[in-house]
Amino acid sequence: MGLIAGRPRSATIQAEIASVLYELPVNAYKQIKRDNPALAQALLSYVIVVIAERLSFASRLIGVLQR
């Protein structure tokens, strides 16, 4: 989200199992937006889906905790 919003990241992660992670540096993201708008749109769509799923989960959790 920090990459998309142009702000410092708001969290870090710690993998529970051995994992392969990829980094998308700001300059590479800007180049994708400039050179391949369709790919940039697909990336944004993916981010929106992930954030929507997290928000939905958080809303359900809050509902359960309020009972």
PQR file of N, CA, C, O and H, with PARSE charges and radii, in Angstrom:
ATOM      1  N   MET A   1       0.829  -1.186   0.000 -0.4000 1.5000
ATOM      2  CA  MET A   1       0.000   0.000   0.000 -0.0000 2.0000
ATOM      3  C   MET A   1       0.876   1.253   0.000  0.5500 1.7000
ATOM      4  O   MET A   1       0.527   2.263  -0.612 -0.5500 1.4000
ATOM      5  N   GLY A   2       2.001   1.179   0.683 -0.4000 1.5000
ATOM      6  CA  GLY A   2       2.894   2.325   0.695 -0.0000 2.0000
ATOM      7  C   GLY A   2       3.384   2.690  -0.693  0.5500 1.7000
ATOM      8  O   GLY A   2       3.517   3.868  -1.026 -0.5500 1.4000
ATOM      9  H   GLY A   2       2.285   0.359   1.180  0.4000 1.0000
ATOM     10  N   LEU A   3       3.649   1.677  -1.496 -0.4000 1.5000
ATOM     11  CA  LEU A   3       4.097   1.907  -2.874 -0.0000 2.0000
ATOM     12  C   LEU A   3       3.020   2.634  -3.671  0.5500 1.7000
ATOM     13  O   LEU A   3       3.309   3.593  -4.386 -0.5500 1.4000
ATOM     14  H   LEU A   3       3.541   0.721  -1.225  0.4000 1.0000
ATOM     15  N   ILE A   4       1.786   2.176  -3.545 -0.4000 1.5000
ATOM     16  CA  ILE A   4       0.685   2.767  -4.301 -0.0000 2.0000
ATOM     17  C   ILE A   4       0.385   4.182  -3.822  0.5500 1.7000
ATOM     18  O   ILE A   4       0.120   5.074  -4.628 -0.5500 1.4000
ATOM     19  H   ILE A   4       1.551   1.397  -2.964  0.4000 1.0000
ATOM     20  N   ALA A   5       0.427   4.385  -2.503 -0.4000 1.5000
ATOM     21  CA  ALA A   5       0.088   5.689  -1.923 -0.0000 2.0000
ATOM     22  C   ALA A   5       1.264   6.659  -1.926  0.5500 1.7000
ATOM     23  O   ALA A   5       1.090   7.848  -1.656 -0.5500 1.4000
ATOM     24  H   ALA A   5       0.642   3.661  -1.848  0.4000 1.0000
ATOM     25  N   GLY A   6       2.452   6.161  -2.229 -0.4000 1.5000
ATOM     26  CA  GLY A   6       3.625   7.030  -2.225 -0.0000 2.0000
ATOM     27  C   GLY A   6       4.048   7.426  -0.825  0.5500 1.7000
ATOM     28  O   GLY A   6       4.561   8.524  -0.609 -0.5500 1.4000
ATOM     29  H   GLY A   6       2.593   5.196  -2.449  0.4000 1.0000
ATOM     30  N   ARG A   7       3.830   6.526   0.127 -0.4000 1.5000
ATOM     31  CA  ARG A   7       4.179   6.780   1.534 -0.0000 2.0000
ATOM     32  C   ARG A   7       5.046   5.636   2.043  0.5500 1.7000
ATOM     33  O   ARG A   7       5.120   4.575   1.422 -0.5500 1.4000
ATOM     34  H   ARG A   7       3.413   5.635  -0.048  0.4000 1.0000
ATOM     35  N   PRO A   8       5.707   5.865   3.188 -0.5600 1.5000
ATOM     36  CA  PRO A   8       6.470   4.754   3.774  0.2800 2.0000
ATOM     37  C   PRO A   8       5.533   3.601   4.115  0.5500 1.7000
ATOM     38  O   PRO A   8       4.363   3.813   4.434 -0.5500 1.4000
ATOM     39  N   ARG A   9       6.051   2.398   4.044 -0.4000 1.5000
ATOM     40  CA  ARG A   9       5.203   1.249   4.378 -0.0000 2.0000
ATOM     41  C   ARG A   9       4.761   1.344   5.831  0.5500 1.7000
ATOM     42  O   ARG A   9       5.453   1.912   6.677 -0.5500 1.4000
ATOM     43  H   ARG A   9       7.001   2.226   3.784  0.4000 1.0000
ATOM     44  N   SER A  10       3.602   0.780   6.094 -0.4000 1.5000
ATOM     45  CA  SER A  10       3.023   0.896   7.429 -0.0000 2.0000
ATOM     46  C   SER A  10       3.189  -0.372   8.249  0.5500 1.7000
ATOM     47  O   SER A  10       2.793  -0.412   9.414 -0.5500 1.4000
ATOM     48  H   SER A  10       3.040   0.319   5.407  0.4000 1.0000
ATOM     49  N   ALA A  11       3.766  -1.403   7.660 -0.4000 1.5000
ATOM     50  CA  ALA A  11       3.911  -2.667   8.374 -0.0000 2.0000
ATOM     51  C   ALA A  11       5.085  -3.446   7.795  0.5500 1.7000
ATOM     52  O   ALA A  11       5.576  -3.156   6.704 -0.5500 1.4000
ATOM     53  H   ALA A  11       4.088  -1.371   6.713  0.4000 1.0000
ATOM     54  N   THR A  12       5.509  -4.425   8.545 -0.4000 1.5000
ATOM     55  CA  THR A  12       6.498  -5.379   8.059 -0.0000 2.0000
ATOM     56  C   THR A  12       5.866  -6.761   8.169  0.5500 1.7000
ATOM     57  O   THR A  12       4.825  -6.933   8.803 -0.5500 1.4000
ATOM     58  H   THR A  12       5.110  -4.660   9.431  0.4000 1.0000
ATOM     59  N   ILE A  13       6.500  -7.727   7.553 -0.4000 1.5000
ATOM     60  CA  ILE A  13       5.968  -9.091   7.615 -0.0000 2.0000
ATOM     61  C   ILE A  13       7.048 -10.022   8.114  0.5500 1.7000
ATOM     62  O   ILE A  13       8.239  -9.721   8.037 -0.5500 1.4000
ATOM     63  H   ILE A  13       7.346  -7.587   7.037  0.4000 1.0000
ATOM     64  N   GLN A  14       6.613 -11.159   8.627 -0.4000 1.5000
ATOM     65  CA  GLN A  14       7.524 -12.227   9.002 -0.0000 2.0000
ATOM     66  C   GLN A  14       6.900 -13.523   8.526  0.5500 1.7000
ATOM     67  O   GLN A  14       5.787 -13.867   8.923 -0.5500 1.4000
ATOM     68  H   GLN A  14       5.645 -11.403   8.689  0.4000 1.0000
ATOM     69  N   ALA A  15       7.603 -14.230   7.689 -0.4000 1.5000
ATOM     70  CA  ALA A  15       7.091 -15.483   7.133 -0.0000 2.0000
ATOM     71  C   ALA A  15       7.135 -16.579   8.187  0.5500 1.7000
ATOM     72  O   ALA A  15       8.077 -16.662   8.975 -0.5500 1.4000
ATOM     73  H   ALA A  15       8.507 -13.951   7.366  0.4000 1.0000
ATOM     74  N   GLU A  16       6.102 -17.419   8.192 -0.4000 1.5000
ATOM     75  CA  GLU A  16       6.057 -18.554   9.110 -0.0000 2.0000
ATOM     76  C   GLU A  16       6.811 -19.756   8.557  0.5500 1.7000
ATOM     77  O   GLU A  16       7.244 -20.627   9.312 -0.5500 1.4000
ATOM     78  H   GLU A  16       5.337 -17.351   7.551  0.4000 1.0000
ATOM     79  N   ILE A  17       6.964 -19.800   7.240 -0.4000 1.5000
ATOM     80  CA  ILE A  17       7.705 -20.882   6.588 -0.0000 2.0000
ATOM     81  C   ILE A  17       8.665 -20.268   5.579  0.5500 1.7000
ATOM     82  O   ILE A  17       8.552 -19.088   5.244 -0.5500 1.4000
ATOM     83  H   ILE A  17       6.612 -19.093   6.627  0.4000 1.0000
ATOM     84  N   ALA A  18       9.590 -21.052   5.105 -0.4000 1.5000
ATOM     85  CA  ALA A  18      10.519 -20.575   4.081 -0.0000 2.0000
ATOM     86  C   ALA A  18       9.718 -20.075   2.884  0.5500 1.7000
ATOM     87  O   ALA A  18       8.806 -20.754   2.413 -0.5500 1.4000
ATOM     88  H   ALA A  18       9.681 -22.011   5.376  0.4000 1.0000
ATOM     89  N   SER A  19      10.059 -18.897   2.398 -0.4000 1.5000
ATOM     90  CA  SER A  19       9.276 -18.257   1.350 -0.0000 2.0000
ATOM     91  C   SER A  19      10.184 -17.572   0.344  0.5500 1.7000
ATOM     92  O   SER A  19      11.338 -17.255   0.633 -0.5500 1.4000
ATOM     93  H   SER A  19      10.800 -18.346   2.781  0.4000 1.0000
ATOM     94  N   VAL A  20       9.639 -17.353  -0.831 -0.4000 1.5000
ATOM     95  CA  VAL A  20      10.306 -16.537  -1.843 -0.0000 2.0000
ATOM     96  C   VAL A  20       9.517 -15.242  -1.933  0.5500 1.7000
ATOM     97  O   VAL A  20       8.310 -15.262  -2.176 -0.5500 1.4000
ATOM     98  H   VAL A  20       8.702 -17.610  -1.065  0.4000 1.0000
ATOM     99  N   LEU A  21      10.184 -14.132  -1.742 -0.4000 1.5000
ATOM    100  CA  LEU A  21       9.544 -12.819  -1.779 -0.0000 2.0000
ATOM    101  C   LEU A  21      10.132 -11.997  -2.909  0.5500 1.7000
ATOM    102  O   LEU A  21      11.300 -12.148  -3.269 -0.5500 1.4000
ATOM    103  H   LEU A  21      11.164 -14.116  -1.544  0.4000 1.0000
ATOM    104  N   TYR A  22       9.309 -11.130  -3.458 -0.4000 1.5000
ATOM    105  CA  TYR A  22       9.746 -10.249  -4.529 -0.0000 2.0000
ATOM    106  C   TYR A  22       9.511  -8.818  -4.108  0.5500 1.7000
ATOM    107  O   TYR A  22       8.541  -8.512  -3.416 -0.5500 1.4000
ATOM    108  H   TYR A  22       8.361 -11.006  -3.166  0.4000 1.0000
ATOM    109  N   GLU A  23      10.405  -7.947  -4.529 -0.4000 1.5000
ATOM    110  CA  GLU A  23      10.311  -6.527  -4.219 -0.0000 2.0000
ATOM    111  C   GLU A  23      10.047  -5.770  -5.518  0.5500 1.7000
ATOM    112  O   GLU A  23      10.638  -6.061  -6.558 -0.5500 1.4000
ATOM    113  H   GLU A  23      11.193  -8.196  -5.091  0.4000 1.0000
ATOM    114  N   LEU A  24       9.148  -4.794  -5.433 -0.4000 1.5000
ATOM    115  CA  LEU A  24       8.898  -3.916  -6.573 -0.0000 2.0000
ATOM    116  C   LEU A  24       9.324  -2.509  -6.157  0.5500 1.7000
ATOM    117  O   LEU A  24       8.566  -1.794  -5.501 -0.5500 1.4000
ATOM    118  H   LEU A  24       8.668  -4.558  -4.588  0.4000 1.0000
ATOM    119  N   PRO A  25      10.535  -2.117  -6.539 -0.5600 1.5000
ATOM    120  CA  PRO A  25      11.010  -0.789  -6.173  0.2800 2.0000
ATOM    121  C   PRO A  25      10.153   0.321  -6.797  0.5500 1.7000
ATOM    122  O   PRO A  25       9.520   0.117  -7.833 -0.5500 1.4000
ATOM    123  N   VAL A  26      10.140   1.466  -6.170 -0.4000 1.5000
ATOM    124  CA  VAL A  26       9.334   2.594  -6.632 -0.0000 2.0000
ATOM    125  C   VAL A  26       9.645   2.934  -8.082  0.5500 1.7000
ATOM    126  O   VAL A  26       8.727   3.149  -8.873 -0.5500 1.4000
ATOM    127  H   VAL A  26      10.654   1.631  -5.328  0.4000 1.0000
ATOM    128  N   ASN A  27      10.914   2.986  -8.443 -0.4000 1.5000
ATOM    129  CA  ASN A  27      11.276   3.336  -9.827 -0.0000 2.0000
ATOM    130  C   ASN A  27      10.727   2.334 -10.830  0.5500 1.7000
ATOM    131  O   ASN A  27      10.286   2.717 -11.914 -0.5500 1.4000
ATOM    132  H   ASN A  27      11.660   2.811  -7.801  0.4000 1.0000
ATOM    133  N   ALA A  28      10.750   1.047 -10.476 -0.4000 1.5000
ATOM    134  CA  ALA A  28      10.207   0.027 -11.375 -0.0000 2.0000
ATOM    135  C   ALA A  28       8.699   0.176 -11.505  0.5500 1.7000
ATOM    136  O   ALA A  28       8.149   0.028 -12.597 -0.5500 1.4000
ATOM    137  H   ALA A  28      11.108   0.736  -9.595  0.4000 1.0000
ATOM    138  N   TYR A  29       8.025   0.468 -10.393 -0.4000 1.5000
ATOM    139  CA  TYR A  29       6.577   0.678 -10.435 -0.0000 2.0000
ATOM    140  C   TYR A  29       6.234   1.873 -11.325  0.5500 1.7000
ATOM    141  O   TYR A  29       5.307   1.805 -12.133 -0.5500 1.4000
ATOM    142  H   TYR A  29       8.471   0.588  -9.506  0.4000 1.0000
ATOM    143  N   LYS A  30       6.978   2.958 -11.176 -0.4000 1.5000
ATOM    144  CA  LYS A  30       6.739   4.141 -12.014 -0.0000 2.0000
ATOM    145  C   LYS A  30       6.969   3.825 -13.485  0.5500 1.7000
ATOM    146  O   LYS A  30       6.239   4.314 -14.347 -0.5500 1.4000
ATOM    147  H   LYS A  30       7.731   3.014 -10.520  0.4000 1.0000
ATOM    148  N   GLN A  31       7.976   3.013 -13.776 -0.4000 1.5000
ATOM    149  CA  GLN A  31       8.244   2.629 -15.169 -0.0000 2.0000
ATOM    150  C   GLN A  31       7.102   1.770 -15.715  0.5500 1.7000
ATOM    151  O   GLN A  31       6.698   1.938 -16.866 -0.5500 1.4000
ATOM    152  H   GLN A  31       8.569   2.616 -13.076  0.4000 1.0000
ATOM    153  N   ILE A  32       6.588   0.869 -14.912 -0.4000 1.5000
ATOM    154  CA  ILE A  32       5.454   0.045 -15.338 -0.0000 2.0000
ATOM    155  C   ILE A  32       4.258   0.947 -15.656  0.5500 1.7000
ATOM    156  O   ILE A  32       3.598   0.771 -16.680 -0.5500 1.4000
ATOM    157  H   ILE A  32       6.916   0.733 -13.977  0.4000 1.0000
ATOM    158  N   LYS A  33       3.986   1.906 -14.779 -0.4000 1.5000
ATOM    159  CA  LYS A  33       2.858   2.810 -15.021 -0.0000 2.0000
ATOM    160  C   LYS A  33       3.037   3.580 -16.323  0.5500 1.7000
ATOM    161  O   LYS A  33       2.073   3.806 -17.055 -0.5500 1.4000
ATOM    162  H   LYS A  33       4.522   2.050 -13.948  0.4000 1.0000
ATOM    163  N   ARG A  34       4.260   3.977 -16.606 -0.4000 1.5000
ATOM    164  CA  ARG A  34       4.543   4.746 -17.811 -0.0000 2.0000
ATOM    165  C   ARG A  34       4.534   3.880 -19.073  0.5500 1.7000
ATOM    166  O   ARG A  34       3.952   4.258 -20.090 -0.5500 1.4000
ATOM    167  H   ARG A  34       5.043   3.793 -16.011  0.4000 1.0000
ATOM    168  N   ASP A  35       5.185   2.713 -18.996 -0.4000 1.5000
ATOM    169  CA  ASP A  35       5.414   1.904 -20.187 -0.0000 2.0000
ATOM    170  C   ASP A  35       4.360   0.826 -20.449  0.5500 1.7000
ATOM    171  O   ASP A  35       4.212   0.358 -21.578 -0.5500 1.4000
ATOM    172  H   ASP A  35       5.657   2.406 -18.170  0.4000 1.0000
ATOM    173  N   ASN A  36       3.635   0.440 -19.412 -0.4000 1.5000
ATOM    174  CA  ASN A  36       2.673  -0.649 -19.576 -0.0000 2.0000
ATOM    175  C   ASN A  36       1.435  -0.376 -18.716  0.5500 1.7000
ATOM    176  O   ASN A  36       1.243  -1.020 -17.685 -0.5500 1.4000
ATOM    177  H   ASN A  36       3.755   0.820 -18.495  0.4000 1.0000
ATOM    178  N   PRO A  37       0.598   0.576 -19.137 -0.5600 1.5000
ATOM    179  CA  PRO A  37      -0.574   0.945 -18.339  0.2800 2.0000
ATOM    180  C   PRO A  37      -1.509  -0.230 -18.041  0.5500 1.7000
ATOM    181  O   PRO A  37      -2.137  -0.253 -16.982 -0.5500 1.4000
ATOM    182  N   ALA A  38      -1.614  -1.194 -18.940 -0.4000 1.5000
ATOM    183  CA  ALA A  38      -2.487  -2.347 -18.699 -0.0000 2.0000
ATOM    184  C   ALA A  38      -1.965  -3.177 -17.523  0.5500 1.7000
ATOM    185  O   ALA A  38      -2.747  -3.631 -16.688 -0.5500 1.4000
ATOM    186  H   ALA A  38      -1.103  -1.175 -19.800  0.4000 1.0000
ATOM    187  N   LEU A  39      -0.665  -3.371 -17.458 -0.4000 1.5000
ATOM    188  CA  LEU A  39      -0.070  -4.104 -16.342 -0.0000 2.0000
ATOM    189  C   LEU A  39      -0.251  -3.322 -15.043  0.5500 1.7000
ATOM    190  O   LEU A  39      -0.566  -3.905 -14.005 -0.5500 1.4000
ATOM    191  H   LEU A  39      -0.030  -3.002 -18.136  0.4000 1.0000
ATOM    192  N   ALA A  40      -0.055  -2.018 -15.098 -0.4000 1.5000
ATOM    193  CA  ALA A  40      -0.257  -1.181 -13.908 -0.0000 2.0000
ATOM    194  C   ALA A  40      -1.692  -1.281 -13.423  0.5500 1.7000
ATOM    195  O   ALA A  40      -1.936  -1.345 -12.218 -0.5500 1.4000
ATOM    196  H   ALA A  40       0.201  -1.545 -15.941  0.4000 1.0000
ATOM    197  N   GLN A  41      -2.646  -1.297 -14.348 -0.4000 1.5000
ATOM    198  CA  GLN A  41      -4.062  -1.425 -13.977 -0.0000 2.0000
ATOM    199  C   GLN A  41      -4.338  -2.785 -13.348  0.5500 1.7000
ATOM    200  O   GLN A  41      -5.080  -2.877 -12.370 -0.5500 1.4000
ATOM    201  H   GLN A  41      -2.448  -1.245 -15.327  0.4000 1.0000
ATOM    202  N   ALA A  42      -3.748  -3.836 -13.900 -0.4000 1.5000
ATOM    203  CA  ALA A  42      -3.928  -5.175 -13.338 -0.0000 2.0000
ATOM    204  C   ALA A  42      -3.353  -5.252 -11.932  0.5500 1.7000
ATOM    205  O   ALA A  42      -3.947  -5.872 -11.050 -0.5500 1.4000
ATOM    206  H   ALA A  42      -3.146  -3.761 -14.694  0.4000 1.0000
ATOM    207  N   LEU A  43      -2.206  -4.630 -11.721 -0.4000 1.5000
ATOM    208  CA  LEU A  43      -1.591  -4.604 -10.386 -0.0000 2.0000
ATOM    209  C   LEU A  43      -2.491  -3.872  -9.399  0.5500 1.7000
ATOM    210  O   LEU A  43      -2.703  -4.346  -8.283 -0.5500 1.4000
ATOM    211  H   LEU A  43      -1.724  -4.126 -12.438  0.4000 1.0000
ATOM    212  N   LEU A  44      -3.019  -2.726  -9.801 -0.4000 1.5000
ATOM    213  CA  LEU A  44      -3.924  -1.973  -8.918 -0.0000 2.0000
ATOM    214  C   LEU A  44      -5.191  -2.772  -8.620  0.5500 1.7000
ATOM    215  O   LEU A  44      -5.680  -2.759  -7.491 -0.5500 1.4000
ATOM    216  H   LEU A  44      -2.847  -2.341 -10.708  0.4000 1.0000
ATOM    217  N   SER A  45      -5.715  -3.457  -9.609 -0.4000 1.5000
ATOM    218  CA  SER A  45      -6.906  -4.282  -9.399 -0.0000 2.0000
ATOM    219  C   SER A  45      -6.625  -5.379  -8.385  0.5500 1.7000
ATOM    220  O   SER A  45      -7.463  -5.659  -7.528 -0.5500 1.4000
ATOM    221  H   SER A  45      -5.318  -3.468 -10.527  0.4000 1.0000
ATOM    222  N   TYR A  46      -5.471  -5.995  -8.473 -0.4000 1.5000
ATOM    223  CA  TYR A  46      -5.093  -7.027  -7.513 -0.0000 2.0000
ATOM    224  C   TYR A  46      -4.993  -6.456  -6.106  0.5500 1.7000
ATOM    225  O   TYR A  46      -5.495  -7.048  -5.150 -0.5500 1.4000
ATOM    226  H   TYR A  46      -4.790  -5.767  -9.169  0.4000 1.0000
ATOM    227  N   VAL A  47      -4.347  -5.309  -5.985 -0.4000 1.5000
ATOM    228  CA  VAL A  47      -4.211  -4.667  -4.672 -0.0000 2.0000
ATOM    229  C   VAL A  47      -5.582  -4.343  -4.096  0.5500 1.7000
ATOM    230  O   VAL A  47      -5.807  -4.537  -2.902 -0.5500 1.4000
ATOM    231  H   VAL A  47      -3.940  -4.829  -6.761  0.4000 1.0000
ATOM    232  N   ILE A  48      -6.489  -3.859  -4.910 -0.4000 1.5000
ATOM    233  CA  ILE A  48      -7.849  -3.535  -4.448 -0.0000 2.0000
ATOM    234  C   ILE A  48      -8.550  -4.789  -3.936  0.5500 1.7000
ATOM    235  O   ILE A  48      -9.210  -4.743  -2.898 -0.5500 1.4000
ATOM    236  H   ILE A  48      -6.307  -3.702  -5.881  0.4000 1.0000
ATOM    237  N   VAL A  49      -8.419  -5.895  -4.639 -0.4000 1.5000
ATOM    238  CA  VAL A  49      -9.044  -7.144  -4.201 -0.0000 2.0000
ATOM    239  C   VAL A  49      -8.481  -7.583  -2.851  0.5500 1.7000
ATOM    240  O   VAL A  49      -9.235  -7.967  -1.957 -0.5500 1.4000
ATOM    241  H   VAL A  49      -7.883  -5.933  -5.482  0.4000 1.0000
ATOM    242  N   VAL A  50      -7.180  -7.529  -2.706 -0.4000 1.5000
ATOM    243  CA  VAL A  50      -6.547  -7.936  -1.442 -0.0000 2.0000
ATOM    244  C   VAL A  50      -7.017  -7.039  -0.301  0.5500 1.7000
ATOM    245  O   VAL A  50      -7.358  -7.534   0.774 -0.5500 1.4000
ATOM    246  H   VAL A  50      -6.567  -7.217  -3.432  0.4000 1.0000
ATOM    247  N   ILE A  51      -7.038  -5.733  -0.522 -0.4000 1.5000
ATOM    248  CA  ILE A  51      -7.467  -4.806   0.526 -0.0000 2.0000
ATOM    249  C   ILE A  51      -8.938  -5.011   0.858  0.5500 1.7000
ATOM    250  O   ILE A  51      -9.317  -4.947   2.028 -0.5500 1.4000
ATOM    251  H   ILE A  51      -6.761  -5.331  -1.394  0.4000 1.0000
ATOM    252  N   ALA A  52      -9.769  -5.255  -0.140 -0.4000 1.5000
ATOM    253  CA  ALA A  52     -11.193  -5.502   0.103 -0.0000 2.0000
ATOM    254  C   ALA A  52     -11.390  -6.764   0.934  0.5500 1.7000
ATOM    255  O   ALA A  52     -12.231  -6.786   1.832 -0.5500 1.4000
ATOM    256  H   ALA A  52      -9.461  -5.307  -1.090  0.4000 1.0000
ATOM    257  N   GLU A  53     -10.628  -7.812   0.648 -0.4000 1.5000
ATOM    258  CA  GLU A  53     -10.719  -9.045   1.428 -0.0000 2.0000
ATOM    259  C   GLU A  53     -10.307  -8.799   2.869  0.5500 1.7000
ATOM    260  O   GLU A  53     -10.953  -9.300   3.790 -0.5500 1.4000
ATOM    261  H   GLU A  53      -9.944  -7.795  -0.082  0.4000 1.0000
ATOM    262  N   ARG A  54      -9.253  -8.046   3.077 -0.4000 1.5000
ATOM    263  CA  ARG A  54      -8.800  -7.738   4.439 -0.0000 2.0000
ATOM    264  C   ARG A  54      -9.827  -6.897   5.186  0.5500 1.7000
ATOM    265  O   ARG A  54     -10.073  -7.127   6.371 -0.5500 1.4000
ATOM    266  H   ARG A  54      -8.728  -7.639   2.329  0.4000 1.0000
ATOM    267  N   LEU A  55     -10.421  -5.937   4.512 -0.4000 1.5000
ATOM    268  CA  LEU A  55     -11.439  -5.101   5.136 -0.0000 2.0000
ATOM    269  C   LEU A  55     -12.665  -5.926   5.498  0.5500 1.7000
ATOM    270  O   LEU A  55     -13.237  -5.750   6.574 -0.5500 1.4000
ATOM    271  H   LEU A  55     -10.221  -5.751   3.550  0.4000 1.0000
ATOM    272  N   SER A  56     -13.067  -6.817   4.617 -0.4000 1.5000
ATOM    273  CA  SER A  56     -14.213  -7.681   4.888 -0.0000 2.0000
ATOM    274  C   SER A  56     -13.941  -8.569   6.104  0.5500 1.7000
ATOM    275  O   SER A  56     -14.803  -8.719   6.970 -0.5500 1.4000
ATOM    276  H   SER A  56     -12.603  -6.960   3.743  0.4000 1.0000
ATOM    277  N   PHE A  57     -12.759  -9.148   6.166 -0.4000 1.5000
ATOM    278  CA  PHE A  57     -12.388  -9.979   7.306 -0.0000 2.0000
ATOM    279  C   PHE A  57     -12.398  -9.164   8.593  0.5500 1.7000
ATOM    280  O   PHE A  57     -12.927  -9.616   9.608 -0.5500 1.4000
ATOM    281  H   PHE A  57     -12.059  -9.026   5.463  0.4000 1.0000
ATOM    282  N   ALA A  58     -11.819  -7.973   8.560 -0.4000 1.5000
ATOM    283  CA  ALA A  58     -11.785  -7.119   9.748 -0.0000 2.0000
ATOM    284  C   ALA A  58     -13.194  -6.744  10.188  0.5500 1.7000
ATOM    285  O   ALA A  58     -13.474  -6.709  11.386 -0.5500 1.4000
ATOM    286  H   ALA A  58     -11.389  -7.605   7.735  0.4000 1.0000
ATOM    287  N   SER A  59     -14.073  -6.465   9.252 -0.4000 1.5000
ATOM    288  CA  SER A  59     -15.457  -6.118   9.582 -0.0000 2.0000
ATOM    289  C   SER A  59     -16.173  -7.290  10.246  0.5500 1.7000
ATOM    290  O   SER A  59     -16.890  -7.110  11.230 -0.5500 1.4000
ATOM    291  H   SER A  59     -13.845  -6.493   8.279  0.4000 1.0000
ATOM    292  N   ARG A  60     -15.977  -8.488   9.704 -0.4000 1.5000
ATOM    293  CA  ARG A  60     -16.596  -9.666  10.310 -0.0000 2.0000
ATOM    294  C   ARG A  60     -16.044  -9.899  11.719  0.5500 1.7000
ATOM    295  O   ARG A  60     -16.798 -10.219  12.638 -0.5500 1.4000
ATOM    296  H   ARG A  60     -15.395  -8.635   8.904  0.4000 1.0000
ATOM    297  N   LEU A  61     -14.762  -9.742  11.884 -0.4000 1.5000
ATOM    298  CA  LEU A  61     -14.130  -9.928  13.192 -0.0000 2.0000
ATOM    299  C   LEU A  61     -14.665  -8.923  14.207  0.5500 1.7000
ATOM    300  O   LEU A  61     -14.947  -9.283  15.349 -0.5500 1.4000
ATOM    301  H   LEU A  61     -14.149  -9.482  11.138  0.4000 1.0000
ATOM    302  N   ILE A  62     -14.802  -7.691  13.801 -0.4000 1.5000
ATOM    303  CA  ILE A  62     -15.356  -6.664  14.685 -0.0000 2.0000
ATOM    304  C   ILE A  62     -16.791  -7.025  15.061  0.5500 1.7000
ATOM    305  O   ILE A  62     -17.185  -6.866  16.216 -0.5500 1.4000
ATOM    306  H   ILE A  62     -14.573  -7.398  12.873  0.4000 1.0000
ATOM    307  N   GLY A  63     -17.566  -7.504  14.108 -0.4000 1.5000
ATOM    308  CA  GLY A  63     -18.948  -7.921  14.394 -0.0000 2.0000
ATOM    309  C   GLY A  63     -18.996  -9.017  15.427  0.5500 1.7000
ATOM    310  O   GLY A  63     -19.828  -8.983  16.333 -0.5500 1.4000
ATOM    311  H   GLY A  63     -17.246  -7.633  13.169  0.4000 1.0000
ATOM    312  N   VAL A  64     -18.099 -10.002  15.302 -0.4000 1.5000
ATOM    313  CA  VAL A  64     -18.048 -11.105  16.269 -0.0000 2.0000
ATOM    314  C   VAL A  64     -17.641 -10.584  17.644  0.5500 1.7000
ATOM    315  O   VAL A  64     -18.219 -10.989  18.652 -0.5500 1.4000
ATOM    316  H   VAL A  64     -17.423 -10.029  14.566  0.4000 1.0000
ATOM    317  N   LEU A  65     -16.679  -9.717  17.696 -0.4000 1.5000
ATOM    318  CA  LEU A  65     -16.191  -9.202  18.977 -0.0000 2.0000
ATOM    319  C   LEU A  65     -17.207  -8.307  19.674  0.5500 1.7000
ATOM    320  O   LEU A  65     -17.177  -8.175  20.897 -0.5500 1.4000
ATOM    321  H   LEU A  65     -16.209  -9.388  16.877  0.4000 1.0000
ATOM    322  N   GLN A  66     -18.107  -7.691  18.908 -0.4000 1.5000
ATOM    323  CA  GLN A  66     -19.108  -6.808  19.496 -0.0000 2.0000
ATOM    324  C   GLN A  66     -20.267  -7.571  20.125  0.5500 1.7000
ATOM    325  O   GLN A  66     -21.052  -6.991  20.875 -0.5500 1.4000
ATOM    326  H   GLN A  66     -18.131  -7.798  17.914  0.4000 1.0000
ATOM    327  N   ARG A  67     -20.384  -8.854  19.832 -0.4000 1.5000
ATOM    328  CA  ARG A  67     -21.494  -9.651  20.378 -0.0000 2.0000
ATOM    329  C   ARG A  67     -21.363  -9.874  21.842  0.5500 1.7000
ATOM    330  O   ARG A  67     -22.216 -10.524  22.446 -0.5500 1.4000
ATOM    331  H   ARG A  67     -19.746  -9.325  19.223  0.4000 1.0000
TER
END
